[in-house]
Amino acid sequence: MLVSDFDFDLPERLIAQEPAARRELSRLLIIDRAAGEFTDSTFTQLPDRLLPGDVLVLNNTRVFPARLIGRRLRTTLRGDTVLGGRVEIFLVRQIEPLVWEALVHPGRALLPGAKVEISRGKLTAEIVEWRELGRRIVRFEATDDFEQLVDRIGRTPLPRYIKRSEEDRLDAERYQTVFARRRGAVAAPTAGLHFTEELLDRIRARGVEVVEITLHVGYGTFQPVRVERVEDHSVSEESYTISDEAAEVINRSINEGRRIVAVGTTSTRALESAALLTSQHLKEHEGVIEEAGKSPVSLVERGRGRLNDLILAGTAMTDLFIYPGFGFRVVQGLVTNFHLPRSSLLMLVSAFAGRELILAAYRHAVRNEYRFYSYGDAMLIL
């Protein structure tokens, strides 16, 4: 399967640079997979498209301001320390306290040992090591609690296609879902940006159960697919957590034949990763059970679940790459934004609804001037 099979034409004017005036005022393209039909709607109508008994799964990760702006520290021939050029450090993944994997610009100019001053010395960063794909290992020194400092002086890590000449404080609010609770993402789960507390109340009043899980969106969400064949692509690992309470609701709903509607590709990857992990866990122990003559019930330990549970509570890492041919075990409905051409996220949505149907939906969205990408409009696929 070729990556070029997931290309489409998009006029630049349709790439949303600002959020809608109000979150719920985004447009909503509804896709009926069985009928192959599209319906133009608005996000305020989402509750009417859900059924009593459905389970709506939200990703409650919280974006932290991962972009740090500083100045290079140079030592003159006389031994004085002076400030040099502007440096941006994009925090990607914590390795240990005060040590991070990061993207640094300008990267090639900063060799191991180079130092950067941030916010007049509140933070100091030292380049420790170069790694592949432009990654750097950076060690920080902080005058105060590191996370609190980053929250005060860092900048919102917007995608590159959202153009900003300077920091816009509105982004700190709107590039964050209203249900963001668990700090750890460098990108927002953008399908969730359309929800308000009032809209969620309407959804609950309709008899829909709303549960939260967590997948901390990593920098990999910004990375393009650089291979020619889809099967040769891989995605970076991300951490996800499913609580005991969320697993209980999801499993009960699956066992009762109720519909699971994921909000976003991140919730989808977490749910399907958890189901795959359960399946793998059972397969790995089949031989042990058979040899020992034990009941499979013995595998359900530490209160993590029942025998017929598809989702086990807990925290794990996932590098699951979903593309056409993937067999979905959990998700039966999907709320999602419009994604980049040739992206892994477009491939996931195509796996769920079919490539031809999705590309036809994108062409419909372009003709009808829907707004695209993170601050754009949404799709509901059922």
matplotlib code that plots the C-alpha trace (Angstrom):
import matplotlib.pyplot as plt

x = [0.0, 1.5, 1.5, 0.6, -2.8, -3.6, -3.0, -5.6, -5.6, -6.3, -6.4, -4.2, -7.1, -9.0, -6.2, -7.7, -5.4, -7.8, -10.3, -14.0, -15.6, -17.0, -15.9, -19.2, -19.8, -17.5, -19.2, -19.7, -19.6, -21.5, -20.4, -22.7, -20.3, -23.0, -24.8, -21.7, -23.5, -22.5, -24.6, -23.6, -24.3, -22.9, -21.1, -24.0, -26.1, -23.7, -25.8, -28.8, -26.6, -25.7, -27.9, -28.9, -26.6, -23.6, -20.3, -18.3, -14.6, -12.6, -8.8, -8.2, -4.5, -3.4, -1.0, 2.0, 3.9, 6.7, 8.4, 11.2, 12.8, 16.3, 19.6, 22.9, 25.6, 29.0, 32.4, 34.6, 38.3, 38.6, 36.5, 33.4, 30.0, 27.7, 24.4, 24.3, 21.6, 18.0, 17.5, 14.3, 14.1, 11.0, 10.6, 9.7, 10.2, 11.4, 14.2, 14.9, 14.4, 15.7, 16.9, 14.9, 14.9, 14.2, 14.3, 16.7, 16.8, 19.3, 20.4, 23.6, 25.1, 24.9, 27.4, 27.4, 28.5, 26.7, 24.6, 21.4, 19.9, 16.1, 14.0, 17.0, 18.6, 15.5, 16.4, 19.7, 20.0, 23.1, 23.2, 24.5, 24.2, 23.1, 20.7, 19.1, 16.3, 17.5, 16.8, 19.1, 19.5, 19.3, 20.0, 18.4, 19.2, 16.3, 16.0, 12.5, 10.3, 11.0, 7.3, 6.1, 8.7, 7.9, 4.2, 5.0, 7.6, 6.9, 4.9, 2.1, 3.4, 1.2, 1.6, 3.8, 0.9, -0.7, 1.3, 2.0, 4.3, 4.3, 2.9, -1.0, -2.2, -5.6, -3.9, -3.0, -6.8, -8.2, -5.5, -6.7, -9.8, -12.3, -11.7, -7.9, -6.7, -3.6, -0.5, 1.9, 1.0, 2.9, -0.1, -3.8, -6.2, -7.9, -11.2, -11.9, -11.5, -15.1, -16.7, -18.0, -19.3, -22.8, -22.5, -21.2, -24.2, -26.6, -24.8, -25.2, -28.8, -29.4, -28.4, -24.9, -22.1, -19.0, -15.7, -12.2, -9.0, -5.5, -3.0, -0.2, 0.1, 3.8, 5.8, 5.3, 1.9, 3.7, 6.0, 5.4, 5.4, 8.7, 8.5, 6.8, 5.1, 2.6, 3.7, 7.3, 6.2, 6.4, 5.1, 6.7, 5.7, 3.2, 2.0, -1.7, -3.7, -7.1, -8.5, -10.4, -13.6, -13.2, -12.4, -15.5, -17.8, -16.2, -16.2, -19.7, -20.9, -19.1, -20.5, -24.0, -23.6, -23.6, -21.7, -18.3, -17.7, -14.1, -13.3, -10.2, -7.5, -5.7, -8.6, -8.9, -5.3, -5.4, -8.6, -7.4, -3.9, -5.5, -7.6, -4.5, -2.6, -5.4, -5.4, -1.6, -1.7, -4.2, -2.3, 1.0, -0.6, -2.6, 0.1, 0.7, -3.0, -3.2, -0.1, -1.1, -4.7, -5.8, -8.8, -8.2, -9.8, -6.4, -5.0, -7.3, -5.1, -4.9, -8.5, -7.6, -10.6, -13.0, -12.6, -14.7, -13.2, -11.6, -10.0, -7.7, -7.1, -3.5, -0.8, 1.2, 3.2, 1.9, 3.4, 0.3, 0.1, -3.4, -3.9, -6.3, -6.6, -6.6, -9.4, -11.1, -12.1, -13.5, -14.3, -17.6, -17.9, -15.4, -15.3, -12.3, -10.9, -9.7, -6.1, -3.0, -2.5, -0.3, -0.5, -0.7, -3.9, -5.6, -4.6, -6.2, -9.5, -9.3, -8.9, -12.1, -14.3, -12.5, -10.0, -12.3, -15.1, -12.8, -11.2, -14.6, -15.6, -12.5, -13.3, -16.9, -15.4, -13.1, -16.0, -18.1, -15.2, -14.9, -12.0, -9.1, -6.6, -6.2, -8.4, -10.7, -14.1, -14.9, -16.3, -18.6, -18.1, -20.8]
y = [0.0, 3.4, 6.5, 8.4, 6.6, 8.9, 12.2, 14.9, 18.5, 21.2, 24.9, 26.7, 29.1, 26.1, 25.5, 27.0, 29.5, 30.5, 28.5, 29.0, 31.9, 29.3, 25.7, 24.1, 26.4, 24.2, 22.4, 18.6, 16.3, 13.1, 10.0, 6.9, 4.0, 1.5, 3.8, 5.6, 9.0, 12.4, 14.9, 18.5, 19.5, 21.5, 20.3, 21.4, 18.6, 15.9, 14.8, 14.1, 11.7, 9.6, 6.9, 6.3, 3.6, 4.8, 5.3, 8.4, 8.1, 11.3, 11.7, 13.9, 14.6, 18.1, 20.0, 21.6, 24.6, 22.5, 25.3, 27.0, 30.1, 31.2, 32.6, 30.8, 31.4, 32.1, 32.5, 35.3, 35.1, 37.0, 34.4, 36.5, 34.9, 36.7, 36.1, 34.9, 34.0, 32.9, 29.2, 27.2, 23.9, 21.8, 19.2, 15.8, 13.2, 13.2, 10.7, 11.4, 14.5, 17.6, 15.5, 15.6, 14.4, 17.6, 19.2, 22.2, 25.0, 25.8, 22.3, 21.9, 25.1, 23.7, 20.9, 18.8, 21.1, 24.2, 26.0, 28.1, 30.6, 30.7, 33.5, 35.4, 32.5, 30.9, 27.9, 26.8, 24.1, 22.1, 20.0, 16.6, 14.4, 14.3, 11.6, 10.6, 12.4, 15.7, 14.8, 16.1, 15.1, 18.3, 18.6, 21.5, 23.5, 25.3, 28.0, 26.6, 23.6, 22.6, 21.9, 25.1, 27.1, 25.5, 26.2, 29.9, 30.6, 27.9, 28.5, 26.5, 23.9, 24.6, 22.7, 24.4, 25.0, 27.4, 30.6, 32.9, 36.0, 36.1, 34.2, 34.4, 33.8, 32.7, 29.5, 28.6, 28.3, 27.1, 24.6, 22.7, 20.7, 21.7, 18.2, 18.3, 17.1, 15.0, 17.0, 15.4, 16.1, 18.2, 18.3, 18.6, 15.7, 18.1, 16.3, 17.1, 20.9, 21.2, 20.2, 22.5, 21.5, 22.4, 20.1, 17.3, 17.8, 17.5, 14.3, 12.8, 13.9, 11.8, 8.7, 8.5, 7.5, 9.7, 8.2, 9.6, 7.8, 9.3, 9.1, 11.7, 12.9, 13.0, 14.9, 12.0, 13.4, 16.2, 14.0, 13.3, 9.8, 9.7, 6.2, 5.2, 2.1, 2.5, -0.8, 0.6, 3.4, 3.4, 5.7, 6.8, 5.3, 7.2, 6.5, 5.7, 5.0, 3.5, 3.7, 0.9, 3.0, 3.6, 0.0, -1.1, 1.1, 0.2, -3.6, -3.6, -1.7, -4.1, -7.1, -5.6, -4.8, -1.0, 1.3, 2.7, 6.1, 7.4, 11.1, 11.4, 9.1, 9.2, 7.7, 5.1, 4.1, 3.8, 1.6, -0.6, -0.9, -2.1, -4.7, -6.0, -6.1, -8.2, -10.6, -10.9, -11.6, -14.4, -16.0, -15.9, -17.8, -20.3, -22.9, -22.4, -22.8, -25.9, -27.5, -26.8, -27.7, -24.3, -22.2, -19.1, -17.2, -17.6, -15.0, -12.3, -11.0, -7.9, -7.0, -5.9, -7.4, -10.3, -13.3, -11.7, -8.2, -6.9, -3.9, -4.2, -1.2, 0.1, 2.2, 1.0, 2.3, 2.0, 2.4, 1.0, 2.1, 1.7, 1.6, -0.1, -3.8, -3.3, -5.1, -2.9, -4.6, -1.8, 1.4, 1.6, 5.3, 8.1, 11.8, 13.3, 16.4, 16.6, 15.4, 16.1, 14.4, 11.3, 11.3, 8.3, 9.9, 9.9, 6.3, 5.4, 7.1, 5.3, 2.0, 2.8, 3.9, 2.9, 4.8, 5.6, 6.8, 9.0, 10.6, 11.2, 12.9, 15.1, 16.1, 17.0, 19.0, 20.9, 21.8, 23.0, 24.9, 23.1, 24.3, 21.8, 20.5, 21.3, 24.4, 23.2, 21.4, 17.8, 14.6, 12.0, 8.6, 6.0]
z = [0.0, -1.1, 1.1, -2.1, -2.0, 1.0, -0.8, -1.5, -2.7, -0.1, -0.7, 1.8, 2.7, 4.3, 6.9, 10.1, 11.7, 14.5, 16.5, 16.0, 17.9, 20.3, 20.5, 19.7, 16.6, 14.4, 11.5, 11.7, 8.7, 9.5, 7.6, 7.5, 6.7, 5.9, 3.4, 2.2, 2.7, 4.1, 6.0, 6.7, 10.3, 13.2, 16.3, 18.5, 16.8, 18.0, 21.0, 18.6, 16.6, 19.6, 21.0, 24.6, 25.9, 23.8, 25.6, 24.6, 25.3, 25.9, 26.1, 29.2, 28.6, 29.2, 26.9, 28.7, 27.2, 25.7, 23.7, 25.6, 24.1, 25.3, 24.3, 23.8, 26.4, 24.9, 26.5, 25.1, 24.7, 28.0, 29.8, 30.1, 29.6, 27.1, 25.5, 21.9, 19.4, 19.9, 20.7, 20.8, 22.8, 22.2, 25.0, 23.6, 26.3, 29.9, 30.5, 34.1, 36.4, 34.6, 31.6, 28.5, 24.9, 22.9, 19.5, 19.4, 16.8, 15.5, 16.2, 14.2, 15.8, 19.3, 20.0, 23.2, 26.0, 24.6, 27.1, 26.8, 29.2, 29.4, 31.1, 32.5, 34.1, 35.7, 33.6, 32.1, 29.5, 28.5, 25.3, 26.5, 23.4, 19.8, 18.7, 15.4, 13.7, 15.1, 18.7, 21.5, 25.1, 27.2, 30.9, 32.8, 35.9, 37.5, 40.2, 41.1, 40.6, 36.9, 35.9, 37.5, 35.7, 32.4, 32.9, 33.5, 30.8, 28.2, 25.0, 23.5, 21.0, 18.0, 14.8, 12.1, 9.8, 12.4, 11.7, 14.6, 14.4, 18.2, 21.2, 21.3, 24.8, 23.5, 22.2, 25.8, 26.5, 23.1, 22.3, 25.3, 25.9, 28.6, 30.2, 30.1, 33.5, 33.3, 32.3, 29.8, 26.1, 23.6, 21.3, 21.9, 21.1, 18.7, 18.2, 21.8, 21.3, 20.1, 23.3, 26.1, 29.5, 28.4, 25.4, 27.5, 29.9, 26.9, 25.9, 29.3, 29.5, 26.4, 28.2, 26.9, 29.3, 29.2, 30.3, 30.3, 29.5, 29.0, 26.1, 26.3, 22.7, 21.7, 19.1, 16.7, 15.9, 14.0, 12.1, 8.4, 6.9, 5.0, 3.5, 0.2, 1.5, 4.3, 5.9, 6.3, 8.6, 12.4, 15.0, 18.2, 21.5, 23.7, 27.2, 27.9, 31.1, 31.5, 35.0, 36.8, 36.5, 32.8, 32.1, 34.0, 32.0, 28.6, 29.3, 30.6, 27.5, 25.1, 26.8, 26.6, 22.9, 23.3, 21.0, 21.9, 20.3, 20.6, 20.5, 18.5, 17.0, 20.3, 22.3, 19.4, 19.6, 23.4, 23.3, 20.5, 22.0, 25.3, 23.5, 21.7, 24.9, 26.5, 23.6, 23.6, 27.3, 27.0, 24.0, 25.9, 28.8, 26.8, 26.9, 30.6, 31.4, 29.3, 30.7, 34.3, 33.9, 35.3, 34.5, 32.6, 35.5, 37.2, 34.7, 36.1, 38.9, 41.1, 40.4, 36.9, 35.2, 34.7, 32.3, 29.5, 29.8, 26.6, 28.3, 31.4, 33.5, 33.8, 32.2, 29.2, 26.2, 22.6, 19.2, 17.5, 13.9, 12.5, 8.7, 6.3, 7.0, 10.8, 12.7, 15.2, 18.4, 20.5, 18.6, 16.6, 16.2, 15.8, 16.3, 14.5, 12.8, 9.2, 8.9, 6.9, 3.5, 3.7, 7.5, 9.8, 11.3, 7.9, 7.5, 10.8, 9.8, 6.4, 8.2, 10.2, 7.4, 4.2, 2.1, -0.8, 1.4, 3.5, 0.5, -1.0, 2.3, 2.2, -1.4, -0.2, 2.7, 0.4, -2.0, 0.9, 2.5, 5.8, 7.9, 8.2, 10.8, 14.5, 14.8, 12.0, 11.8, 12.7, 11.4, 13.1, 11.6, 12.5]

ax = plt.figure().add_subplot(projection="3d")
ax.plot(x, y, z, "-o")
ax.set_aspect("equal")
plt.show()
